[in-house]
Amino acid sequence: MIKAYLKNRELNVIAIDWSKRAKRPYINAVKEARVVGKAIGHFLIELNNEGKLKFSKTHIIGHSLGSHVAGFVGKHIYGKTGCRPQRITGLDPAGPLFEFPFIGADERLARTDADFVDIIHTDSGILGFKSLIGDADYFPNGGNAIQPGCKIPPLHNIFEYACSHQRSYQYFTESINSHGFMAKACDSWSSYQMGFCNLNDDTQFGDSAFPNLTGQFFLRTSASPPFTLT
């Protein structure tokens, strides 16, 4: 993803390696998410104070548990400055201990954490969040496992669903290189499949998502790169 941004955009990228904390037992990593988010938020505030960063041009991206870290970054920035990052993208935000059992917006990524929060769901209800928690929630192929190209895993091993979970950042990375991902607003995946939303306008999915959109959006992808069908 970093290479895609640097190849296609004129911008600065800050990558955070919190793998040592994230690799702890999951329940402990969940607790660390707020600590890490606060530290990143403090760092970005310092950059802003030094004139090296503008929150109005800041886009924070996180995958899985990192999506909630991104939410805590936004919360910390707002709590300290009254400003919000321009955008947060949650790539299949982690569901376990955030959605089941469900917890409040103060303890996870929420649509109030940035001026625009977009969510890409690819493993809903298993490793990923199923509920609508962004301004715009996108559901490629219905947002559920098994995503096209992923194999049906053994029932006894939930972590074998990682293929679908990882599709979120794979789709997003491809969207940086291509503007061909298009989605449609629809009230459900079944309605989308039956063509009830065909007359709705196409809208960009991924990096080029329109920041004024709200609601839920659906699209289809192929089983292997390039994933876009348009």
C-alpha positions as CSV (number, residue, x, y, z in Angstrom):
1,M,0.0,0.0,0.0
2,I,2.8,2.4,0.8
3,K,4.5,1.7,-2.5
4,A,1.2,2.3,-4.3
5,Y,0.7,5.7,-2.6
6,L,4.3,6.8,-3.3
7,K,4.0,5.7,-6.9
8,N,0.7,7.4,-7.7
9,R,0.4,10.4,-5.3
10,E,2.5,13.3,-4.2
11,L,2.3,12.9,-0.4
12,N,4.1,11.9,2.7
13,V,3.4,8.5,4.3
14,I,3.9,7.6,8.0
15,A,3.9,3.9,8.7
16,I,3.4,2.6,12.3
17,D,4.9,-0.7,13.4
18,W,3.2,-1.8,16.5
19,S,3.7,-5.5,15.8
20,K,5.3,-6.2,19.2
21,R,2.1,-5.1,21.0
22,A,-0.3,-6.5,18.4
23,K,1.3,-10.0,18.6
24,R,0.4,-10.4,22.3
25,P,-2.6,-12.6,23.2
26,Y,-5.5,-11.0,21.4
27,I,-7.3,-9.8,24.6
28,N,-4.1,-7.9,25.6
29,A,-3.6,-6.5,22.1
30,V,-7.2,-5.1,22.3
31,K,-6.2,-3.2,25.4
32,E,-3.1,-1.9,23.8
33,A,-5.0,-0.4,20.9
34,R,-6.0,2.7,22.9
35,V,-2.5,3.1,24.2
36,V,-1.0,2.9,20.7
37,G,-3.6,5.2,19.3
38,K,-3.0,7.8,22.0
39,A,0.8,7.7,21.3
40,I,0.2,8.2,17.5
41,G,-2.2,11.0,18.2
42,H,0.3,12.8,20.4
43,F,2.9,12.4,17.6
44,L,0.6,13.9,15.0
45,I,-0.4,16.8,17.3
46,E,3.3,17.6,17.6
47,L,3.8,17.6,13.9
48,N,0.7,19.8,13.5
49,N,2.1,22.2,16.2
50,E,5.4,22.4,14.2
51,G,3.6,23.2,11.0
52,K,4.6,19.9,9.4
53,L,1.1,18.5,9.2
54,K,-2.5,19.7,8.8
55,F,-5.3,17.6,10.2
56,S,-7.5,18.8,7.3
57,K,-5.2,16.9,5.0
58,T,-4.6,13.8,7.2
59,H,-5.9,10.4,6.1
60,I,-5.4,7.6,8.7
61,I,-5.8,4.0,7.5
62,G,-5.9,0.9,9.7
63,H,-6.6,-2.8,9.1
64,S,-8.4,-5.1,11.5
65,L,-7.3,-4.1,15.1
66,G,-5.4,-1.3,13.5
67,S,-8.7,0.2,12.4
68,H,-9.6,0.7,16.1
69,V,-6.1,2.1,16.7
70,A,-6.9,4.7,14.0
71,G,-10.2,5.5,15.8
72,F,-8.3,6.1,19.0
73,V,-5.9,8.4,17.1
74,G,-8.9,10.5,16.0
75,K,-10.4,10.5,19.5
76,H,-7.1,11.7,21.0
77,I,-6.6,14.4,18.5
78,Y,-10.1,15.7,18.9
79,G,-9.9,15.6,22.7
80,K,-6.7,17.6,22.7
81,T,-7.3,20.0,19.9
82,G,-11.0,20.1,19.0
83,C,-10.0,19.2,15.5
84,R,-10.5,15.9,13.6
85,P,-8.4,14.2,11.0
86,Q,-9.9,14.7,7.5
87,R,-10.4,10.9,7.0
88,I,-10.1,7.5,8.6
89,T,-10.4,4.4,6.6
90,G,-11.1,1.2,8.5
91,L,-10.2,-1.9,6.5
92,D,-12.4,-4.7,7.9
93,P,-12.2,-3.5,11.5
94,A,-11.8,-6.3,14.0
95,G,-15.0,-7.6,15.4
96,P,-14.1,-9.9,18.3
97,L,-14.3,-8.0,21.6
98,F,-15.6,-5.0,19.7
99,E,-18.8,-6.1,18.1
100,F,-19.4,-9.4,19.9
101,P,-19.9,-8.4,22.6
102,F,-20.9,-5.0,21.2
103,I,-19.2,-2.0,22.9
104,G,-19.9,1.7,22.6
105,A,-18.4,4.2,20.2
106,D,-15.9,5.5,22.8
107,E,-14.2,2.1,22.9
108,R,-13.8,1.5,19.1
109,L,-13.6,3.1,15.7
110,A,-16.7,5.3,15.2
111,R,-17.9,7.7,12.5
112,T,-17.2,10.7,14.8
113,D,-13.5,10.0,14.9
114,A,-12.8,11.9,11.6
115,D,-14.5,14.3,9.3
116,F,-15.1,11.3,7.0
117,V,-15.0,7.7,8.1
118,D,-15.2,4.9,5.5
119,I,-15.3,1.2,6.2
120,I,-14.6,-1.7,3.9
121,H,-16.2,-5.0,5.2
122,T,-14.8,-8.3,3.8
123,D,-15.1,-10.8,6.7
124,S,-18.2,-9.5,8.4
125,G,-19.3,-11.3,11.6
126,I,-16.2,-13.5,11.8
127,L,-12.9,-11.6,12.1
128,G,-14.4,-8.4,10.9
129,F,-17.1,-5.9,12.1
130,K,-20.5,-6.4,10.5
131,S,-22.4,-3.4,11.8
132,L,-22.5,0.0,10.1
133,I,-19.9,2.2,12.0
134,G,-18.7,4.6,9.3
135,D,-20.2,7.5,7.3
136,A,-19.9,5.2,4.3
137,D,-19.7,1.4,4.7
138,Y,-18.7,-0.7,1.7
139,F,-19.5,-4.4,1.3
140,P,-17.5,-6.0,-1.6
141,N,-19.3,-9.2,-2.6
142,G,-21.7,-8.7,0.3
143,G,-18.9,-8.1,2.8
144,N,-18.9,-11.6,4.1
145,A,-16.5,-14.6,4.0
146,I,-15.9,-16.3,1.7
147,Q,-14.5,-13.6,-0.6
148,P,-14.0,-14.7,-4.2
149,G,-10.7,-16.5,-4.6
150,C,-10.6,-17.6,-0.9
151,K,-11.1,-21.2,0.2
152,I,-13.7,-22.4,2.7
153,P,-11.7,-23.0,5.9
154,P,-12.2,-25.7,8.4
155,L,-14.9,-24.9,10.9
156,H,-12.6,-25.5,13.8
157,N,-10.1,-22.8,12.8
158,I,-11.6,-19.3,12.7
159,F,-8.2,-17.7,11.8
160,E,-8.3,-19.5,8.4
161,Y,-10.8,-16.8,7.5
162,A,-7.8,-14.5,7.2
163,C,-7.9,-14.6,3.4
164,S,-11.3,-12.8,3.4
165,H,-10.1,-10.5,6.2
166,Q,-7.0,-9.5,4.1
167,R,-9.0,-8.8,1.0
168,S,-10.0,-5.4,2.5
169,Y,-6.5,-4.0,2.2
170,Q,-5.8,-5.8,-1.1
171,Y,-8.9,-4.2,-2.6
172,F,-8.0,-0.8,-1.2
173,T,-4.4,-1.0,-2.4
174,E,-5.6,-1.8,-5.9
175,S,-7.9,1.2,-5.7
176,I,-4.9,3.5,-5.3
177,N,-3.5,2.2,-8.6
178,S,-6.8,2.2,-10.4
179,H,-9.9,4.4,-10.3
180,G,-12.0,1.5,-11.7
181,F,-13.7,0.3,-8.5
182,M,-17.3,1.4,-8.6
183,A,-20.0,0.7,-6.0
184,K,-23.8,1.4,-5.7
185,A,-25.8,2.4,-2.7
186,C,-28.3,-0.3,-1.8
187,D,-30.2,-1.4,1.3
188,S,-28.9,-5.0,1.2
189,W,-26.7,-7.4,-0.7
190,S,-29.7,-9.4,-1.8
191,S,-31.3,-6.3,-3.3
192,Y,-28.0,-5.5,-5.0
193,Q,-27.8,-9.0,-6.5
194,M,-31.4,-8.9,-7.7
195,G,-30.7,-5.6,-9.6
196,F,-33.0,-3.5,-7.5
197,C,-30.3,-0.8,-7.2
198,N,-29.1,-0.8,-10.8
199,L,-30.5,2.6,-11.4
200,N,-28.6,4.1,-8.5
201,D,-25.5,6.2,-9.4
202,D,-22.1,4.6,-9.4
203,T,-19.7,5.9,-6.8
204,Q,-16.0,5.5,-6.3
205,F,-14.8,2.8,-3.9
206,G,-11.6,2.8,-2.0
207,D,-9.0,5.5,-2.0
208,S,-11.1,7.8,-4.2
209,A,-14.3,7.4,-2.2
210,F,-16.3,10.6,-2.2
211,P,-16.1,12.2,1.3
212,N,-19.6,13.5,1.3
213,L,-21.3,10.1,1.0
214,T,-23.3,8.3,3.7
215,G,-24.9,4.9,3.8
216,Q,-24.0,1.4,2.7
217,F,-22.6,0.5,-0.7
218,F,-22.1,-2.8,-2.5
219,L,-19.9,-4.0,-5.4
220,R,-18.6,-7.2,-6.9
221,T,-14.9,-8.1,-7.5
222,S,-13.0,-10.8,-9.3
223,A,-11.3,-13.7,-7.5
224,S,-7.8,-12.5,-8.2
225,P,-5.9,-9.3,-9.2
226,P,-6.9,-7.2,-10.8
227,F,-9.9,-7.3,-8.6
228,T,-11.9,-4.6,-10.3
229,L,-14.5,-5.6,-12.8
230,T,-14.8,-2.2,-14.5
